[in-house]
């Protein structure tokens, strides 16, 4: 069995963003040479997420609205975590959206459903953060 590891780095200009990283993940899969196996893709920061969903701007807006209702950024003082930092909401949003995805690799391709895409979700941006891609298989 082979294994392959790659890091992707992101720095958003805004506090929150959704970035379709499917092309970068597919490129890493090609680089790995693995044809059958599993691909793990996870955010390496506790205020960011990796998730699978549809690449549709209305849906992304709905995610933003829904997450902000569940864990509003402000007022900052509503959270015990906030003091030196102001990102308690980002920790909660990450918990809701998840840390990672695992995707089957079949015939050298991501075995995704018809509309599925892989996204990086940023909830406390404006600084460099990384995503890990780990692929195992043959």
C-alpha positions in Angstrom: 0.0 0.0 0.0 1.2 3.5 -0.8 0.5 6.7 1.0 0.8 10.3 -0.1 0.6 13.6 1.9 0.1 17.2 0.8 -0.8 20.4 2.4 -2.8 23.2 0.9 -2.6 26.7 2.3 -5.3 29.4 2.4 -5.5 33.0 3.5 -8.8 34.6 3.0 -9.3 38.3 2.8 -12.6 38.0 4.8 -13.4 36.5 8.2 -15.7 33.9 6.6 -15.5 32.2 3.2 -16.3 29.0 1.3 -13.7 27.9 -1.2 -14.2 25.0 -3.6 -11.0 23.0 -3.3 -12.0 20.0 -5.4 -9.6 20.9 -8.2 -6.6 21.1 -5.8 -7.7 17.8 -4.2 -8.0 16.1 -7.6 -4.5 17.4 -8.5 -3.1 15.9 -5.4 -4.8 12.6 -6.2 -3.1 12.6 -9.7 0.3 13.5 -8.1 -0.1 10.5 -5.7 -0.5 8.0 -8.5 -3.0 6.1 -6.3 -5.8 4.4 -8.3 -7.8 2.6 -5.5 -8.0 3.7 -1.9 -9.2 6.4 0.4 -8.5 10.2 0.5 -8.7 12.1 3.8 -9.0 15.9 3.6 -9.1 17.8 6.8 -8.7 21.4 8.1 -5.7 21.7 10.4 -7.1 24.6 12.3 -10.0 24.7 14.8 -11.7 27.6 13.2 -11.9 26.1 9.7 -13.7 23.2 8.1 -13.7 20.8 5.2 -17.0 19.6 4.0 -18.8 18.2 0.9 -21.8 19.8 -0.7 -23.1 21.5 -3.9 -21.2 24.4 -5.4 -24.2 26.8 -5.6 -23.9 30.4 -4.4 -27.4 30.5 -3.0 -26.7 27.5 -0.9 -23.4 29.1 0.3 -25.4 32.2 1.3 -27.9 29.9 3.2 -25.0 28.3 5.0 -23.7 31.7 6.1 -27.1 32.9 7.2 -27.9 29.6 9.1 -24.5 29.4 10.8 -24.8 33.1 11.9 -28.1 32.4 13.5 -26.7 29.3 15.3 -23.5 31.0 16.4 -23.6 34.7 15.8 -20.2 36.5 15.7 -21.4 39.4 17.8 -21.8 40.5 20.5 -18.4 39.1 21.3 -19.1 39.2 25.0 -21.8 36.6 24.7 -19.1 33.9 24.7 -16.8 32.9 27.7 -14.1 31.9 25.2 -13.8 35.5 24.0 -11.4 37.7 25.9 -8.0 37.9 24.2 -9.7 36.5 21.1 -13.0 37.2 19.4 -13.5 33.9 17.6 -15.7 31.7 19.8 -18.3 31.7 17.0 -15.8 30.3 14.6 -15.1 27.4 16.8 -18.8 26.6 17.0 -19.3 27.0 13.3 -16.4 24.6 12.6 -18.0 22.0 14.9 -21.2 22.2 13.0 -19.6 22.0 9.5 -17.1 19.4 10.4 -13.4 18.8 10.4 -12.8 16.5 7.5 -14.1 14.4 4.6 -13.1 10.9 3.5 -13.7 10.1 -0.2 -13.3 6.8 -1.9 -10.8 6.7 -4.8 -11.9 4.5 -7.7 -10.0 4.2 -11.0 -7.8 7.2 -10.0 -10.8 9.5 -9.5 -12.6 10.9 -6.5 -15.7 8.8 -6.2 -18.1 11.7 -5.5 -21.8 11.9 -6.2 -23.2 13.9 -9.2 -23.1 17.4 -7.5 -20.7 16.8 -4.7 -17.7 19.1 -4.4 -15.1 19.5 -1.6 -15.0 22.8 0.2 -12.8 24.7 2.6 -14.9 26.6 5.1 -13.2 29.6 6.8 -14.8 31.0 9.9 -11.9 33.2 11.3 -9.9 34.3 8.3 -7.4 36.9 7.4 -4.4 34.6 8.3 -2.7 31.6 6.8 -4.2 28.2 7.5 -3.6 24.8 6.1 -5.6 21.7 4.9 -4.1 18.3 5.0 -4.6 15.8 2.2 -3.7 12.2 3.0 -4.2 9.4 0.4 -3.7 5.7 1.0 -4.1 2.9 -1.4 -2.7 1.2 -4.4 
